[in-house]
Amino acid sequence: METKPTEISSSKMFGGYNKRYKHLSPTLGCSMNFHIFFPPSASPSHKFPVLYWLSGLTCTDENFIAKSGAQRAASSEGVALIVPDTSPRGLNVEGESDSWDFGVGAGFYLNATQEKWKNWRMYDYVVKELPSLLLENFPELDTSRASIFGHSMGGHGALTVYLKNLDKYKSVSAFAPIANPINCPWGLKAFTNYLGENKTDWEEYDATCLVSRFNNVSATILIDQGEDDKFLKDQLLPHKFEEACRKVGVPLLVRLQPGYDHSYYFIATFIDDHIRHHAQALNL
């Protein structure tokens, strides 16, 4: 299979199209799928800004496209949605599928440094490979106008990618992000295995640590968090990120949503606010 993306499915929705592609990723060393939602176009020369969605643990590129309902607002706002997978697949590394929170479906949007997991380079895939792939193959996308958001592990990915690349993205938001992974069980497991024992290396992929260094943030960071989320107290730790932002004057809006859990029912409820948040930053 070639590195150029091949379309494998297409479905019309809200006047636009969900299209799924596969390609060979040099970064990850395997075949990868991703989705693009193209809004309806007024003219052939029109270029859409792009909004990257990073999914959570166990997800593929399909969950968000099927469950979030994001296409309605993306269609009316004229924003293309780009939805990658969550890890390399099909490499058959020993133990890659032994647990749901590590390995396949659990790439944590970092570049692994441990030899066994050397293909787990989702950070470079999202920040470097995918944008250049879009630029080369989809003239209807304006990749210079980009924003990023995500859920849970993907919320962690969106926040860290954004903070380390403030020149590349106009805005960020997250649903129930893993906001301080160096201090939670999911992060501890993933970072130890992917990055080794040196905790200084872990801080490179922790939004709460990064915001003290990369704080020239112009657009308000938006976070929605369900109050009935069973992972809130021990895994997500948004209050730690909130404290860190306050210390350096980074504009942050955390909305605690009473009664909501960690699911796509929660995401679908508030997705329109997030699309509008990004559309505003992208269309300035």
Salt bridges, closest charged atoms under 4 A:
GLU7 OE1 - LYS19 NZ 3.43
ASP61 OD2 - ARG20 NE 2.81
ASP61 OD2 - HIS35 ND1 2.83
GLU62 OE2 - ARG20 NH1 3.48
ASP85 OD2 - ARG89 NE 2.55
ASP101 OD1 - LYS189 NZ 2.64
GLU115 OE2 - LYS118 NZ 3.32
ASP124 OD2 - ARG121 NH2 2.75
ASP124 OD1 - LYS128 NZ 3.54
GLU129 OE2 - HIS23 ND1 3.67
ASP142 OD2 - ARG145 NE 2.90
GLU204 OE1 - LYS164 NZ 3.78
GLU204 OE2 - ARG213 NH1 2.87
ASP224 OD1 - ARG255 NE 2.77
ASP224 OD2 - HIS274 NE2 2.72
ASP229 OD2 - HIS262 ND1 2.51
ASP273 OD2 - ARG255 NH2 2.84
ASP273 OD1 - ARG276 NH2 3.12
